[in-house]
Amino acid sequence: MKKRFKLIAILVILVATILSGCSGASKSSGGNKETSSSKDQPDEITYAFPAFGNIPKDLKQVEDEINKISVKEINVRVNLKPVNGGNWNQQVTLMISGGEDLDLMPTLGQFSTMASKKQLADITDLLQKYGQGIKSTLGDDFLRGTTLDGKLYGVTLGNGKAAVPNIVMRKDILDKYGLSIDNVKTLDDIAKIYEVVSKNEPEMAMLVPQATGNVSMAPGSLLMQSKYDNLGDNFGVLLGNDNYKVVNVYESDEYKDIIKTMWEWNKEGYIMKGAATSTETAVNLLKAGKGFSQFSNGEAGLDAQLSRNTGHPFVAKKLQDPNITSGTLNGLTWVIPVTSKNPEAAMKFLNLTYTNADVINLLDWGIEGKHYVEKSDGTIGYPEGVDANNTGYGLGQDWLFGNQLIAHVWEGNDPNNYKILGENNKTAPISNALGFTFDSSKVKTEIASVTNVANQYQPGLDTGSVDPDKNLPEFISRLKAAGIDKIIEEKQKQLDAWVDENKK
């Protein structure tokens, strides 16, 4: 009996030792290393993004190629989830409130609003642990543009930040009528070209909307974008870069001039009919030959990008000088929603999109040999027999994903294009308020009311569909009744405190 008890005791000790050893092995595998069990089951995340054209038919093939890399490198499997770009902000808001699977997504002009509403995860510690590649790519200044109360809630896209408003026009049509975009500097210069083209191409709209009710993108008017810092939401902005006075941009002379011009252009028939309500994207309209031009924000290569995406030749002309603001940086920000089920895996994959050129080229251009091939000058283009109309991955949104500056450059651009963009980032003027992010939580009721008013009036004013002499005063009156002055007062208070703390 004693021998039996002794044998049992020995077995208990052996089992305890084995279990202890297993436990010790598990603890020692912390940090960035994965346990053997997790290696068998990669973490899965959903990577959502707006698609401003048709959903590529080869998207799943591209996703599979990305996962070959990401599973090997970080043990994360990604599910690509394109969402119609025409109503992106509304869709992702519904996805988050509905608790849908969503781990990574970009914010399009909604960063400060979503951060204030606590819809975005604080990624300060996650970036430190899993995002060192992002830190080294962007640098401290650019990371400051996506903070709120000292906490990081997203990372700006790794692309050219010295973007400015451009007018982009069909080159073949300009050539056809002996016109040139080279000397265009003002809206009057643009109108002179429209006058000629519209008479000769009566079935074509001279100007198509970028998105629903968004022709000039007034304000945040694209045509004012580098003239002011929108301080997050356009409801109280800094005009110019020599003061810290928050003003109502809708009462500014600059805004009045733009919407009056849009009104005149609409009466001349230059702006696409139904622009205030159309849900079709500019890319699809231009691709179908329904439009001659659009306003667009960008830098070098904007015309080549649009040419590639539409199959028509385009040329672009910058209309203003750059000004890097917090809005410039957080206008397109990659974030992890608070509903993410696996924020660690999301940050690992996000970091991969800023450091791994193979992943970025897959997201940007698709599969080499199938969707693109490398040219003799180092740029890339369509393979033989493939073009914008039949490619299986014509997403053409290299401005949207991770670190664009490590990706291939499309043919027609300077092979050093991305190097140029990187240098421009270092030399472009920076807003006095870079790093300030407005916390709208104290005026969220007013924000909601003012947003509703803006959504009601802006599409008509921006597309020239309504008379500004009658509707602008009414718009401003409704904004004041909804509480815009209270928002501006709170924003000024926060900005003054930020200046005291950061500009001494």
C-alpha positions in Angstrom: 0.0 0.0 0.0 2.9 2.4 0.9 4.5 1.7 -2.5 1.2 2.4 -4.2 0.9 5.8 -2.4 4.6 6.5 -3.2 4.0 5.8 -6.9 0.9 8.1 -6.9 2.9 10.8 -5.3 5.7 10.5 -7.8 3.1 10.7 -10.6 1.5 13.8 -9.1 4.9 15.5 -8.9 5.7 14.6 -12.5 2.4 15.9 -13.8 2.8 19.1 -11.8 6.3 19.5 -13.2 5.0 19.0 -16.8 2.2 21.5 -16.2 4.6 24.0 -14.6 6.9 23.6 -17.6 4.1 24.3 -20.0 3.0 27.3 -18.1 6.5 28.6 -18.0 6.9 28.2 -21.8 3.7 30.1 -22.3 4.8 33.0 -20.2 8.1 33.3 -21.9 6.5 33.5 -25.3 5.1 36.9 -24.6 6.0 40.1 -26.4 5.6 40.0 -30.2 6.1 36.2 -30.4 3.2 33.9 -30.9 2.4 30.7 -29.0 2.3 27.5 -30.9 -1.5 27.3 -30.6 -1.9 30.8 -32.0 0.3 29.9 -34.9 -2.1 27.2 -35.8 -5.0 29.7 -35.7 -4.1 33.2 -37.1 -5.9 36.2 -35.7 -8.5 37.5 -38.2 -9.4 41.1 -38.7 -11.7 43.0 -41.0 -10.1 45.8 -43.0 -12.8 48.1 -44.4 -12.3 50.9 -46.9 -14.3 53.1 -49.3 -14.4 52.1 -53.0 -15.0 55.0 -55.2 -15.5 52.9 -58.3 -16.7 49.4 -59.0 -15.6 46.6 -56.6 -12.7 44.8 -58.3 -13.7 41.3 -59.4 -10.3 40.0 -58.4 -10.4 41.4 -54.9 -10.4 37.9 -53.3 -7.3 36.9 -55.2 -5.5 40.0 -54.0 -6.7 39.3 -50.4 -5.3 35.7 -50.6 -1.9 37.1 -51.7 -1.9 39.6 -48.9 -2.6 36.9 -46.4 0.3 34.7 -47.6 2.5 37.6 -46.4 0.6 38.7 -43.3 0.1 35.2 -41.8 3.8 34.5 -42.2 5.0 37.8 -40.9 2.5 38.6 -38.1 0.1 35.7 -37.9 -2.8 37.8 -38.9 -5.4 37.0 -41.6 -7.2 40.0 -43.1 -10.6 40.2 -44.7 -10.9 43.1 -47.2 -14.3 44.8 -46.9 -14.9 47.5 -49.6 -17.8 49.9 -48.9 -19.4 52.2 -51.4 -17.5 55.5 -51.2 -20.5 57.6 -52.0 -22.0 57.1 -48.5 -18.9 55.9 -46.7 -19.3 57.9 -43.5 -22.9 56.9 -43.0 -22.2 53.3 -43.6 -19.3 53.0 -41.2 -21.3 54.8 -38.5 -24.0 52.2 -38.9 -21.4 49.4 -38.8 -19.9 50.6 -35.6 -23.2 51.2 -33.9 -24.4 47.8 -35.1 -21.4 46.1 -33.7 -20.3 44.6 -37.1 -16.9 43.1 -37.5 -14.7 46.1 -38.2 -11.1 46.3 -37.0 -9.4 48.8 -39.3 -10.9 51.6 -41.3 -10.0 55.1 -42.6 -11.9 58.2 -41.4 -12.8 60.6 -44.2 -13.0 64.0 -42.6 -14.7 62.6 -39.5 -11.7 61.9 -37.2 -12.3 64.5 -34.5 -16.0 63.9 -34.4 -15.5 60.1 -34.1 -12.8 60.5 -31.5 -15.0 62.9 -29.4 -17.8 60.4 -29.6 -15.6 57.7 -28.2 -16.0 55.6 -31.4 -12.2 55.2 -31.8 -9.9 53.1 -29.7 -7.0 54.8 -27.9 -4.0 53.3 -29.7 -1.2 55.1 -27.8 0.1 51.9 -26.2 -0.7 49.7 -29.2 1.4 51.9 -31.4 4.3 51.8 -29.0 4.2 48.0 -28.8 3.3 47.0 -32.4 3.6 50.2 -34.5 7.3 51.2 -34.4 7.3 51.1 -38.2 4.5 53.6 -38.3 6.4 55.9 -35.9 9.5 55.9 -37.9 7.6 56.5 -41.1 5.5 59.4 -40.0 7.5 61.1 -37.3 6.3 62.9 -34.2 4.9 66.0 -35.9 2.5 64.0 -38.1 1.5 61.8 -35.3 0.5 64.9 -33.3 -2.2 65.7 -35.9 -4.2 62.6 -34.8 -4.2 63.1 -31.1 -6.9 64.2 -28.7 -6.1 65.2 -25.1 -2.6 63.8 -25.5 -3.9 60.3 -26.6 -3.4 58.9 -30.1 -6.6 57.7 -31.9 -5.3 57.1 -35.4 -2.4 57.5 -37.8 -2.4 59.6 -40.9 -1.9 58.1 -44.3 1.7 57.9 -45.4 1.4 60.0 -48.5 2.1 63.5 -49.7 0.6 66.0 -47.2 1.3 69.2 -49.2 -1.9 68.5 -51.2 -3.7 71.5 -52.7 -6.9 72.1 -54.6 -6.6 71.3 -58.3 -8.8 71.6 -61.4 -8.5 68.4 -63.4 -9.6 68.4 -67.1 -9.8 66.1 -70.1 -6.6 66.7 -72.1 -7.9 65.2 -75.3 -10.8 67.7 -75.3 -8.6 70.6 -74.4 -6.4 69.7 -77.4 -9.3 69.2 -79.7 -10.3 72.9 -79.2 -6.8 74.3 -78.9 -7.1 75.0 -75.2 -4.6 74.7 -72.4 -4.8 74.4 -68.6 -1.3 75.8 -68.1 -2.3 79.4 -67.5 -5.3 78.7 -65.3 -5.1 80.5 -62.0 -8.6 81.6 -61.1 -12.2 80.4 -61.3 -12.7 83.0 -64.1 -9.9 81.3 -66.1 -11.7 78.0 -65.7 -15.0 79.5 -66.8 -13.4 80.7 -70.0 -12.5 77.2 -70.9 -16.0 75.9 -70.0 -17.5 78.5 -72.3 -15.7 77.0 -75.3 -16.1 73.3 -74.4 -19.7 73.5 -73.4 -20.7 75.0 -76.8 -18.9 72.2 -78.6 -19.7 69.3 -76.3 -23.3 70.1 -75.2 -24.0 66.6 -73.9 -21.1 66.7 -71.5 -21.2 68.3 -68.0 -18.3 70.7 -67.6 -18.0 70.0 -63.9 -19.0 66.8 -62.0 -19.4 66.3 -58.3 -16.7 64.5 -56.3 -19.4 63.1 -54.0 -23.1 63.8 -53.4 -23.7 67.5 -53.3 -20.0 68.2 -53.4 -18.8 70.1 -56.5 -16.4 72.7 -55.1 -16.5 71.0 -51.7 -17.3 74.3 -50.1 -16.6 74.2 -46.8 -14.8 72.7 -46.1 -14.7 73.9 -49.6 -12.0 72.3 -51.6 -11.4 75.7 -53.1 -10.6 77.1 -49.7 -8.8 74.1 -48.3 -5.3 75.4 -48.0 -6.5 78.9 -47.0 -7.8 77.8 -43.6 -7.5 75.3 -40.8 -10.9 73.7 -40.3 -10.0 72.7 -36.7 -11.6 69.4 -37.2 -15.2 70.0 -38.4 -15.5 73.4 -40.2 -17.7 74.7 -37.5 -15.3 77.4 -36.4 -12.0 77.7 -38.4 -8.7 79.6 -38.6 -8.6 81.7 -41.7 -5.0 82.3 -42.7 -2.0 81.2 -40.7 -1.1 84.3 -38.7 -3.7 84.2 -35.8 -5.6 82.0 -33.4 -9.0 83.6 -33.9 -11.8 81.1 -34.5 -14.4 82.4 -37.0 -17.5 81.2 -38.8 -16.3 80.3 -42.3 -19.8 80.4 -43.7 -19.9 84.2 -43.0 -16.5 84.7 -44.7 -16.2 86.6 -48.0 -14.2 83.7 -49.4 -17.1 81.3 -48.9 -19.6 83.8 -50.3 -17.5 84.3 -53.5 -17.2 80.6 -54.1 -20.9 79.7 -53.8 -21.9 82.8 -55.9 -19.6 81.5 -58.6 -21.2 78.0 -58.4 -24.6 79.7 -58.7 -23.5 81.5 -61.9 -21.9 78.3 -63.3 -25.1 76.4 -62.6 -27.1 78.9 -64.5 -24.7 78.6 -67.4 -25.2 74.9 -67.4 -21.6 74.1 -66.5 -22.4 71.9 -63.4 -23.9 68.5 -63.9 -27.6 68.4 -63.5 -28.7 66.7 -60.3 -25.3 67.2 -58.7 -26.9 68.1 -55.3 -28.4 64.6 -55.1 -26.4 62.3 -57.3 -24.8 59.4 -55.6 -22.5 58.5 -58.5 -18.7 59.0 -58.0 -16.7 61.4 -60.1 -14.5 58.5 -61.3 -17.4 56.6 -62.7 -18.9 59.8 -64.3 -15.7 60.7 -65.9 -15.0 57.2 -67.0 -18.4 57.1 -68.7 -17.5 60.3 -70.6 -20.3 62.2 -68.8 -18.0 65.0 -67.5 -15.1 67.2 -68.6 -13.6 68.2 -65.3 -13.7 68.0 -61.5 -12.1 69.7 -58.6 -9.8 67.4 -56.6 -7.3 67.7 -53.8 -3.9 66.3 -54.5 -0.2 66.7 -55.5 2.0 65.5 -58.2 0.5 62.6 -60.2 -3.2 63.4 -59.6 -3.8 63.7 -63.4 -2.0 60.4 -64.1 -4.1 58.7 -61.4 -7.4 59.9 -62.9 -6.2 59.0 -66.4 -5.5 55.5 -65.2 -8.8 55.1 -63.4 -11.0 56.4 -66.2 -9.2 55.4 -69.4 -9.2 59.1 -70.6 -6.2 61.4 -70.5 -6.4 64.2 -67.8 -4.3 67.1 -66.9 -4.3 68.9 -63.5 -3.5 72.5 -62.4 -2.9 73.5 -58.8 -4.9 76.5 -57.7 -3.4 77.3 -54.3 -0.3 76.9 -52.1 -0.2 74.1 -49.5 -0.8 74.4 -45.8 -0.4 71.3 -43.6 -2.9 71.4 -40.8 -4.3 68.9 -38.3 -7.2 68.6 -40.7 -4.7 67.7 -43.5 -3.3 64.9 -41.3 -6.5 63.6 -39.7 -8.7 64.2 -42.8 -7.6 60.7 -43.9 -6.7 58.7 -40.8 -6.5 55.0 -40.3 -8.2 54.0 -37.0 -9.2 51.1 -34.9 -12.9 51.4 -33.9 -13.8 50.7 -30.3 -15.8 47.7 -31.4 -12.7 45.9 -32.7 -12.5 42.4 -31.3 -8.8 42.2 -31.8 -7.1 45.6 -31.7 -3.6 44.1 -31.2 -3.9 42.1 -34.5 -5.3 45.2 -36.2 -2.3 47.3 -35.1 0.1 44.6 -36.3 -1.5 44.6 -39.7 -1.7 48.4 -39.9 2.0 48.6 -39.1 2.6 46.1 -42.0 0.9 48.5 -44.4 3.4 51.2 -43.5 6.5 49.0 -43.7 5.9 46.1 -46.2 6.1 47.3 -49.9 4.7 43.9 -51.1 1.5 44.4 -49.0 1.0 48.0 -50.2 1.6 47.1 -53.8 -1.0 44.4 -53.6 -3.5 46.8 -52.0 -2.7 49.6 -54.4 -2.2 47.8 -57.7 -3.1 44.1 -57.3 -1.0 41.1 -58.4 2.2 41.6 -60.4 2.0 40.0 -63.8 -1.8 39.8 -63.7 -2.8 43.4 -62.9 0.4 45.3 -63.5 4.0 44.8 -64.8 7.1 46.8 -64.2 8.3 49.1 -67.0 11.9 49.8 -68.1 12.0 53.1 -66.3 11.0 51.5 -63.0 7.3 52.6 -63.1 4.5 50.1 -63.5 1.6 49.8 -66.0 -1.0 47.4 -67.3 0.2 44.1 -68.8 -0.4 43.6 -72.5 -4.0 43.2 -73.3 -5.1 44.8 -70.0 -6.5 48.3 -69.6 -8.7 50.4 -67.2 -11.8 48.8 -68.7 -11.0 45.1 -68.3 -8.5 44.9 -65.5 -9.6 42.7 -62.6 -8.2 45.1 -60.0 -8.7 48.6 -61.2 -9.2 50.1 -57.7 -6.7 52.9 -58.4 -6.7 54.2 -54.8 -3.1 54.2 -53.9 -3.7 57.4 -52.0 -5.8 55.5 -49.5 -3.7 52.6 -48.1 -0.9 52.7 -45.5 2.4 54.1 -46.7 2.0 55.1 -50.3 5.6 56.4 -50.5 7.0 52.8 -50.5 4.7 51.7 -53.3 5.4 51.4 -57.1 4.8 54.5 -59.2 2.3 54.2 -62.1 3.6 54.9 -65.6 3.0 58.5 -66.8 4.4 59.8 -63.5 7.9 60.8 -62.7 9.6 57.6 -61.4 10.8 59.7 -58.4 7.2 61.0 -57.7 7.0 59.6 -54.2 10.4 60.9 -53.3 9.2 64.3 -54.4 6.1 63.9 -52.2 8.2 62.9 -49.2 10.4 66.0 -49.7 7.4 68.3 -50.0 6.2 66.9 -46.7 9.3 68.2 -45.1 9.2 71.7 -46.6 5.5 72.6 -46.8 4.2 75.3 -44.5 2.6 74.0 -41.3 -0.5 75.5 -39.6 0.0 77.3 -36.3 -2.5 75.0 -34.8 -1.0 71.7 -35.9 -1.5 69.2 -33.1 -4.8 70.8 -31.9 -7.8 68.5 -32.0 -11.1 69.8 -30.9 -13.0 67.8 -28.3 -16.6 68.3 -29.3 -18.1 66.3 -26.4 -19.2 69.4 -24.5 -21.2 70.7 -27.5 -22.3 67.4 -29.1 -25.9 68.4 -29.1 -25.1 71.6 -31.0 -22.7 69.7 -33.3 -25.6 67.3 -34.2 -28.0 70.2 -34.8 -25.5 72.3 -36.8 -24.5 69.2 -38.9 -28.2 68.7 -39.8 -28.5 72.3 -40.9 -25.3 72.1 -43.0 -26.5 68.8 -44.6 -29.7 70.6 -45.5 -28.2 73.7 -47.1 -24.7 72.9 -48.2 -25.4 70.6 -51.2 -27.6 73.2 -52.8 -25.2 76.0 -52.2 -22.1 74.1 -53.2 -23.5 72.9 -56.5 -25.1 76.2 -57.4 -28.6 74.7 -57.3 -30.0 77.5 -55.1 -29.7 81.2 -55.1 -27.1 82.2 -52.5 -28.5 85.7 -52.0 -31.6 84.1 -50.5 -30.3 80.9 -49.1 -27.0 81.9 -47.5 -28.5 84.4 -45.0 -31.1 81.8 -44.2 -28.4 79.1 -43.8 -26.3 81.3 -41.5 -29.4 82.2 -39.4 -30.3 78.5 -39.0 -26.7 77.7 -38.1 -26.8 80.3 -35.3 -30.2 79.0 -34.1 -28.7 75.5 -34.0 -25.8 76.6 -31.8 -22.8 77.3 -34.1 -21.7 80.3 -31.9 -21.6 78.1 -28.9 -19.4 75.6 -30.8 -17.1 78.4 -31.8 -16.9 79.7 -28.3 -16.0 76.3 -26.9 -13.5 75.7 -29.7 -11.8 79.1 -29.0 -11.6 78.2 -25.3 -9.9 74.9 -26.0 -7.6 76.4 -28.7 -6.5 79.2 -26.3 -5.7 76.6 -23.6 -3.7 74.6 -26.2 -1.8 77.6 -27.3 -0.9 78.5 -23.7 0.4 75.0 -23.2 2.1 74.4 -26.5 3.2 77.8 -27.9 5.0 79.3 -24.9 
